[in-house]
C-alpha cells in the first residue's frame, strides 16, 4: 500500500483549507505564556493566602471555636475577666458561653460563630479591640433571645417589658446573672 503525502491526505479528506501547522503553533505560543504566567501568579497568591489562613487558624486555636468548651473563650486575654465572672455567676452550673451568646438554632449558631470569629480575628490581628471587650448590638439581641428562649415558661406573661416604648432587655435588670460583678 502506498503512503500518501500530507498534501494528498488533506486534499483527499477535504481539509485543504485547514491552517498550516506553523500558523496554529504561532497563535497558541502567544496565548499560552500569558495565561500560564497569570495562572502561576494566581496559584502563588492563593497558596500564600491559604498558608497564612492555615497558620492563623492553627496559632489562634481555631478548631477550639467549633466546640462548646468555655475554655475556648479565654484563648484571648481580654476574655479572662468574663470567664472569671461567669464562674462566679448563678448560670455557671447550667449554661456555658454558647448557651447565652449564640442562637439556639443550628444555622443561626454557625452564622454567628463565623461572623464573630471573623471580626474577632480581624480585631485581634489589627489591634482594634476594646479591652475589656464589649458586646456588639447584634450579639446583645442574640443574648436577649437566648434568655427568653431558656426562660420562656417563666417570662411569657412579662414580655414585652417596656420602658419609653422600647423592649427592655433581660440583662438590664439581671446584669449579674451571666457574669457576676460585671
N, C-alpha and C positions, 0 to 999 in steps of 0.2 A: 504494500500500500504506500502510495506516495504522500509524503508530508507536504502540507500546504505552507506557503509563505504567509506571514502575518497579514500582508495586504490582501492576499487572496481570501483569507478567512473572514476579514471584516467586510469585504465586498459580498462574499457568499452569504453570510448571516444577515446582512442588511444593516450593518453598523458602520457604514462608510462615513457618516457624518459625526461619529464619536470623536471627542477631543483626543489629541495625541497624548501619550503617557507623560511627556515632558510638560505639557500645559497644566495638567492636573496636579502634578507634583509641585509646580511653582505656586499655584493657588493655595495648596494646603500648607506649604512651608511658611507662607507669610501669616497664616492664621494660627497655626499651632503654637509657635513660640509665645505669642501674646497671650493666648488662652492658657498655655502651660505656666507661664510666669504668674499670671493672676491667680491661677489655682494653687500654686505653691505659696504665694503670699497669703492667700485666704486660709490655707491649711496651717501655716505658721501662726497667724493671728488667732485662729480658732484654737489651736493647740496651746498657745500661751494663755488664753482666757480660761480654757479648761484646766490647765495646770494651776493657775492662780486660784481658781474656784475650788479645786480639789484640795489644795494646800489650806486655804482659808476654812473650808468645811472641816477638815481634819484638825487644824490648830484650834478652831473655835468649838471643838467638840460638837459639831453639827448633828451627828447621829443621836446624841442625847436628847435633842429637842423633839425627837419623834416619840419619846417616851412620856410617861405620866409621872415621872420621878421628880419630886420637889427639889432635889439637889441640883437638878439642871438649872434652875433659876439662879443659882449662885455661881454659875460659870463666870459671871461678870461681877466685879467687886461692888458696883453700885446697887446690886440687889441684896447684899448681905443684910442690911438693916430691915428690909422687907421680910426676908427669911426669918430673922430673929423675932420680929414682931408677930409673924404668923405662928411661930412655935409657941408663943405666949397667948395666942388668941383662943377664943371659945370654939373656933372651927378647926383647930389643929387636928383633932381626932376624927373629924367627919368629912373633911374636904381638903384636897390638895390644890395647888395653884391652878391647874387646868379646869377644875370643877367650877371655879369662880371667874376665871379670866378668859375662858373660851366658850363659844356657843356649844350647846349640848347636841346639836345635830351634826352628823358626820361632815357634810360639805362645809358648813359654816366653821366648824372646828379647824379643818385643814386650810381653808382660805385665810382664816385669821392667823393661824400659825405661820403660813407663808408670808402674809403681809407684815406681821410683827417681826418675823425672822429677817426679812429683807431690810426693813427700816432700822432694826436694832443693829444689824451687821454694818449697815451704812453709817449709822451714827457713831458706833464704836470705832470703826475704821477711820473715819474722818475727824473724830474727836468732837462731834457736835451733839453731845447728850447732856442732859441735866443731871446733876449729882446733888441730892438724890433724884433718881429717875421719876418722872411724872407720867401719870396715865393720860393717854390721848382721849379726846371726846368720843371717838368711835368705840374705844375699849371701855369707857365708862358706860356706854349704852349696853355693851355686851355684859358687863358685870351686873348692871341693873336687871337685865333679862334673866341672868342665871339665878340671881337672888329670888326673883318672882317664880321662876320655874321650880326651884327646890322647895320653896315655901308657899306654893300656890294654894294649898288647902287652908293655910292659916291667913293669908293676906287677901284672898279673893274678895272679901267684903270691904276691905280698906281701900282698894285701888279704884280709881286713881286718887291718891292723896295729892292735893294741890295746894299751892301757895302762890298767890299772884297769877293764877291762870296756868302755871306750869306744873308738870308732874314732878313731885318731889322724889328724889332718888332715895333708895333704901339706906345708902351709906350717909345720907345727910344726918340721920338720927342714930345710925348704927355704925359709925365710923370705925370703932374698935373691934368689930366682930371678926373681920378677916385678918386685920393687922393691929394687934393691941398696942395702944400708945402712939399710933401714927396719926 
